[in-house]
Each structure stands twice: as structure tokens, then as C-alpha cells.
Amino acid sequence: MVRAAAAPETSVVPAAIIPSDPASLPAATRTIAGRTLRPTDRFNPCHLTYRVEPVYPLEARQQRIEGGVKIRLDIGADGTVHGEKLISGLPQLAAAAIDAAKYWRYLPALVNGQPVESEQEIEIDFRAPN
């Protein structure tokens, strides 16, 4: 006697989980320069084009203080740094990192081909020379 193979089990998803109107699903949103982007908007993030290396503070170097400094940069539509905010890092190193980042230049972020202001979070690592 030959038996037919059983049909594979399928899972049934309740209708309450799958909305009948896909447009009612929340879209992933992104806000750039105070503007919430639509799914149809074309966004290109900013890119660093010129970087000034920070000067390792003499006192920190002598004490062999090492670590990373995280900074949030406000980048204008012209690609210049308009503001800096320390997120984390040792105070002995933070001032040098912020001073250097002020001179960085960016290719600005674009929304639908137009330059816009944006934010960039960066981390600068300080390592004592051997």
C-alpha cells in the first residue's frame, strides 16, 4: 500500500496583523534640516572633503592620556561647520578635537539635488605615540 505524502503545513497569519491598506503602515521617516523626508525624496548625505588633524595636547601627551572624543557637527548648506557639540570624551582631549573639526569642510547633504543643512556625528581617536 502506497500512501500519498502529506501536504506541508502552512502558517496562517490573522487578518488583524496584515492591514488591508499598505499605505496605512508607518513609513520609516528621516528628518533633515527640520524637514521630514518623504519616501520619494532623494537624499545624499554629506561627505568630508577636507580634514584638519587635531593637535595632541602637550599635557595629555606627557601624561599619556588616550581616548576618543565624540562630537556632533552642524554642517551648513555651504559645507562649512556651523556648530560643534561635545557628546563624550575626556576634557583634556575635547578642546583639541573641536578646534580641528571647526576647519573641516564637507560636500553638503542634498535633498532632491538641493544642498541642505545636516548633522554629522564624528569620533576622533587620540593615541599616544610610542
C-alpha positions in Angstrom: 0.0 0.0 0.0 1.4 3.4 -1.1 0.5 6.4 0.9 0.5 9.9 -0.5 2.8 12.4 1.1 1.1 14.8 3.4 0.9 18.4 2.3 3.4 20.7 4.1 1.9 22.7 6.9 1.4 26.4 6.2 1.0 29.1 8.8 -2.0 31.3 8.8 -1.5 34.9 9.7 -4.5 36.5 11.3 -6.1 39.3 9.2 -5.8 41.7 12.0 -2.0 41.7 11.6 -1.9 42.4 7.9 -3.6 45.8 7.1 -5.8 45.8 4.0 -4.3 49.2 3.0 -0.5 49.1 2.9 -0.4 53.0 2.9 -1.6 52.8 6.5 1.7 51.2 7.5 4.1 53.7 9.2 6.9 54.6 6.8 10.5 54.9 8.0 11.0 58.7 8.4 14.1 60.8 8.4 14.4 64.4 9.3 17.0 66.6 7.7 17.3 70.3 8.4 13.9 70.3 10.2 12.2 68.7 7.1 10.7 65.2 7.2 11.6 63.4 4.1 9.0 61.6 2.0 9.8 58.2 0.6 10.0 59.8 -2.8 12.7 62.3 -1.8 16.2 61.7 -2.9 18.7 62.1 -0.1 22.5 62.2 -0.4 24.4 62.6 2.9 27.3 65.0 3.4 30.9 63.8 2.7 34.1 65.0 4.3 36.3 66.7 1.7 38.9 68.5 3.9 40.1 67.4 7.3 42.5 69.2 9.7 44.2 66.7 12.1 43.9 67.7 15.7 47.0 68.7 17.7 47.6 66.3 20.5 47.6 68.5 23.7 51.1 68.6 25.2 49.8 67.9 28.8 47.7 64.9 27.6 50.7 63.6 25.7 53.0 63.9 28.7 50.5 62.1 30.9 49.9 59.5 28.1 46.2 60.3 28.2 44.4 58.5 25.3 40.8 58.1 24.2 38.1 59.0 21.8 36.1 62.2 21.5 32.6 62.2 20.0 31.3 65.4 18.5 28.1 66.4 16.7 28.8 68.8 13.9 26.2 71.1 12.4 27.1 71.4 8.7 25.7 74.2 6.6 24.3 74.0 3.1 27.6 75.5 2.0 29.6 72.6 3.5 31.2 74.5 6.4 30.9 73.6 10.0 28.5 76.0 11.7 28.5 74.4 15.2 30.0 71.7 17.3 28.7 69.9 20.4 30.7 67.6 22.6 28.9 64.2 23.1 31.5 62.4 25.0 35.3 62.3 25.7 37.9 63.4 28.1 38.0 67.2 28.6 41.8 67.2 28.1 41.3 66.0 24.5 37.9 67.5 23.7 39.1 71.1 23.1 41.7 69.9 20.5 39.2 67.8 18.7 36.6 70.6 18.5 39.3 73.1 17.4 40.3 70.8 14.5 36.7 70.0 13.4 35.9 73.7 13.1 38.1 73.7 10.0 36.7 70.6 8.3 34.8 71.0 5.0 32.1 68.9 3.6 30.3 68.3 0.3 26.9 69.3 1.7 24.0 66.9 2.0 21.5 67.1 -0.8 17.7 66.6 -0.8 16.3 66.3 -4.3 19.6 67.8 -5.7 19.5 70.9 -3.4 22.1 71.5 -0.7 20.7 71.4 2.8 22.0 71.7 6.4 22.7 68.5 8.1 24.4 67.0 11.2 27.3 64.6 11.3 28.5 62.6 14.4 32.2 62.0 14.4 34.7 60.4 16.6 38.4 61.4 16.8 40.8 59.0 18.5 43.8 60.2 20.3 46.6 57.6 20.8 49.9 58.4 22.5 52.9 57.9 20.2 55.3 55.0 21.2 
